[in-house]
């Protein structure tokens, strides 16, 4: 009786390819994509903060409205819970 059955090496090779894809390649690609997204967000946000002067003031003015609305929603949530 042979140690390796016919077709078994093909299955082992297919399992090895699956292991390579799922355990090595997929996590590496996910890490690169997430890292690139983080770098892109930081690259987009930090120059505005570092520019100073008018650019930072304009960015703060644009953020003021949504921040105030978010605060109103959070503060109003307690009132809605009481009325419930």
C-alpha positions in Angstrom: 0.0 0.0 0.0 1.6 3.3 -1.0 2.0 6.1 1.6 0.4 8.6 -0.7 -3.0 7.8 -2.3 -3.5 8.8 -5.9 -4.8 12.3 -6.1 -3.7 13.1 -2.5 -0.8 15.2 -3.6 -3.1 17.4 -5.7 -5.4 17.9 -2.6 -2.4 18.7 -0.5 -1.2 21.2 -3.1 -4.7 22.8 -3.2 -4.8 23.0 0.6 -1.4 24.6 0.6 -2.6 27.2 -2.0 -5.7 27.9 0.2 -3.5 28.3 3.3 -1.2 30.7 1.4 -4.2 32.8 0.3 -6.2 32.8 3.5 -3.5 32.9 6.1 -0.7 34.9 4.4 -1.9 36.9 1.5 -5.3 38.1 2.7 -4.1 39.5 6.1 -1.2 41.2 4.3 -3.4 42.8 1.8 -5.9 43.9 4.5 -3.0 45.5 6.5 -1.7 47.4 3.5 -5.2 48.6 2.5 -6.0 49.8 6.1 -2.6 51.3 6.5 -2.9 53.2 3.2 -6.4 54.4 4.2 -5.1 55.7 7.6 -2.2 57.5 5.9 -4.5 59.1 3.4 -6.9 60.3 6.1 -4.0 61.8 8.1 -2.5 63.3 5.0 -5.8 65.0 4.2 -6.4 66.3 7.7 -3.0 67.3 9.1 -2.0 69.8 6.4 -5.2 71.9 7.3 -4.2 71.9 10.9 -0.6 72.6 10.2 -1.3 75.4 7.7 -2.4 77.8 10.4 -3.9 81.2 9.7 -6.9 81.4 7.4 -7.0 77.8 6.4 -7.3 76.5 9.9 -9.9 79.1 10.8 -12.0 78.2 7.7 -11.8 74.5 8.6 -12.8 75.3 12.2 -15.8 77.3 10.9 -16.9 74.5 8.7 -16.7 72.0 11.5 -18.5 74.2 14.0 -22.0 73.7 12.5 -21.9 69.8 12.4 -20.3 69.8 15.9 -23.1 71.9 17.3 -25.8 69.7 15.7 -24.1 66.6 17.1 -24.0 68.1 20.5 -27.6 69.1 20.3 -28.6 65.6 19.4 -26.5 64.1 22.2 -27.9 66.5 24.8 -31.5 66.1 23.5 -31.2 62.3 23.8 -31.7 62.4 27.6 -34.9 64.5 27.2 -36.2 61.9 24.7 -35.4 59.1 27.1 -37.4 60.8 29.9 -40.4 61.3 27.6 -40.5 57.7 26.6 
